[in-house]
Amino acid sequence: MSPADLYQRYGHVLRQFIKFGLVGGAGVVVNMAVAVLMNKAHGGTKFAQDVLFAIPATPYNFRFTSLVWIVAFLVANVFNFQLNRSWTFRGTAKAPWFHEFWPFLLVGSVAAAVGLFIKIGFTNPLSPLYLPEPWFHENAGLQSREYWAQLLTIVITMPINFLVNKLWTFRAVRRRHAERTEAKAAD
């Protein structure tokens, strides 16, 4: 198969992946802005490991860094969904907003749950994934372990998000909606 044949066959998917990546890049900016704002409002990244509450029946705690991950994910997820819906995957008939949003949120939530453990690994001194000193630390600036952990975790989870959202959220959900709409019109 020639490169032209490959491009013709897979060019549409490649363009969607590039658009998804651009939306993801914008979503990273949104995610990181939320993370920076939340950390600054909490006194800086040196307080990111503050315990917010103990997790019942376990020796573990829910820390501020986890709250930052969850809130930043939710804000960026809504932003990414709307931009992907209206730009990346706009070519097909859309299902109603919430019919597409819930699967997108579910996919993102699974990736976010995995990402939460990755981020904890990057920021927990007892983890083999811990981002080492002296390069990474909890002082303000470009070497903040908290911000690098947030960014690296987003990069790691993005390809999973693309594949599952392409194949399920923006294809299967829209197809089911179109089939239901056609069935109603035929009645």
C-alpha positions in Angstrom: 0.0 0.0 0.0 1.5 3.4 -1.0 1.7 6.4 1.3 -1.0 8.1 -0.7 -3.3 5.1 -0.2 -2.6 5.0 3.5 -3.3 8.8 3.7 -6.5 8.4 1.8 -7.6 5.5 4.0 -6.4 6.9 7.3 -6.1 10.6 6.7 -9.5 11.4 8.2 -8.5 9.6 11.4 -5.1 11.3 11.4 -6.9 14.7 11.0 -9.2 13.8 13.9 -6.3 12.8 16.0 -4.5 16.0 15.3 -7.6 18.1 16.1 -8.2 16.0 19.3 -4.6 16.7 20.2 -5.0 20.4 19.7 -8.2 20.4 21.8 -6.3 18.3 24.3 -3.5 20.9 24.3 -6.1 23.6 25.0 -7.6 21.4 27.7 -4.1 21.0 29.2 -3.9 24.8 29.5 -7.4 24.9 31.1 -6.4 22.0 33.4 -3.1 23.6 34.4 -4.7 27.0 34.9 -7.2 25.4 37.4 -4.3 23.6 39.1 -2.3 26.7 39.4 -5.2 28.8 40.7 -6.2 26.2 43.2 -2.7 25.7 44.5 -2.1 29.5 44.7 -5.4 29.9 46.6 -4.3 27.1 49.0 -0.9 28.8 49.7 1.2 27.3 47.0 2.4 23.8 45.9 4.3 23.3 49.1 0.9 22.6 50.7 -0.3 20.2 47.9 0.2 17.2 50.2 -2.0 18.6 52.9 -4.4 16.0 54.2 -8.0 17.0 53.7 -9.5 13.9 55.3 -8.7 10.3 56.2 -10.2 7.7 53.9 -12.3 5.6 56.2 -11.2 2.0 57.0 -7.8 2.5 55.3 -4.5 3.9 56.3 -4.7 6.4 53.4 -5.7 10.1 53.3 -7.3 12.3 50.7 -4.9 15.1 50.0 -5.2 18.5 48.4 -3.3 17.3 45.3 -6.1 14.8 44.7 -8.7 17.5 44.9 -6.8 19.6 42.5 -6.6 16.6 40.0 -10.3 16.0 40.2 -11.5 19.6 39.9 -9.1 20.4 37.1 -10.2 17.3 35.3 -13.9 18.2 35.6 -13.4 21.7 34.3 -11.1 20.6 31.4 -13.4 17.7 30.6 -16.4 20.0 30.0 -14.2 22.3 27.9 -12.7 19.5 25.9 -16.1 17.8 25.3 -17.7 20.9 23.9 -14.7 21.7 21.6 -14.4 18.1 20.4 -18.1 17.9 19.8 -18.3 21.1 17.8 -14.9 20.9 16.0 -13.1 17.5 16.0 -16.0 15.2 15.6 -18.5 17.6 14.0 -18.8 15.7 10.7 -21.5 13.3 11.8 -25.1 13.9 13.0 -25.0 14.8 16.7 -26.9 13.2 19.4 -28.3 15.5 22.1 -25.6 17.2 24.2 -26.1 15.1 27.4 -26.4 11.8 25.4 -22.8 12.5 24.2 -21.5 14.2 27.4 -22.2 11.3 29.8 -20.2 8.8 27.9 -17.4 11.4 27.4 -17.4 12.1 31.1 -17.4 8.3 31.9 -14.4 7.7 29.6 -12.6 10.8 31.0 -13.4 9.6 34.6 -11.9 6.2 34.0 -8.7 7.9 32.6 -8.8 10.4 35.4 -9.0 7.6 38.0 -6.0 5.9 36.5 -4.4 9.3 36.2 -5.0 10.0 39.9 -2.9 7.0 40.9 -0.2 8.0 38.4 -0.1 11.5 39.8 0.0 10.2 43.4 2.9 8.0 42.3 4.7 11.0 40.9 4.2 13.0 44.1 4.5 10.4 46.9 8.1 10.1 48.2 7.6 6.4 48.9 6.7 5.7 45.3 9.1 4.3 42.6 7.6 6.9 40.3 8.4 9.9 42.6 9.8 12.8 40.7 13.2 13.2 42.2 15.0 16.1 43.7 16.9 18.3 43.1 15.2 18.9 39.7 11.7 18.6 41.1 10.6 20.2 44.3 7.7 22.0 45.9 8.9 25.5 45.6 7.2 27.8 43.1 8.3 27.8 39.6 9.0 25.6 36.6 10.4 22.8 38.7 7.3 22.3 40.9 6.8 18.5 41.3 3.0 19.2 41.6 2.7 20.8 38.2 5.0 18.4 36.4 3.1 15.5 37.9 -0.2 17.1 36.7 1.2 17.6 33.2 2.9 14.3 32.8 -0.2 12.4 33.9 -2.3 14.3 31.4 0.1 13.3 28.6 0.1 9.7 29.6 -3.7 9.4 29.7 -4.5 11.3 26.5 -4.1 8.5 23.9 -6.6 6.3 25.8 -9.1 9.2 25.9 -8.8 9.7 22.1 -9.3 6.1 21.2 -12.2 5.4 23.5 -14.0 8.7 22.7 -13.6 8.3 19.0 -14.9 4.7 19.0 -17.6 5.0 21.6 -18.7 8.6 22.5 -18.6 10.2 19.1 -19.3 7.2 16.9 -21.4 4.6 18.7 -23.6 7.1 20.7 -24.3 9.1 17.5 -25.0 6.0 15.5 -27.5 4.8 18.2 -29.1 8.2 18.2 -29.4 8.3 14.4 -30.9 4.7 14.4 -33.5 5.8 17.0 -34.3 8.9 15.1 -34.7 7.0 11.8 -36.9 4.4 13.5 -39.2 7.1 14.9 -39.4 8.8 11.5 -40.3 5.5 9.9 -43.2 4.9 12.4 
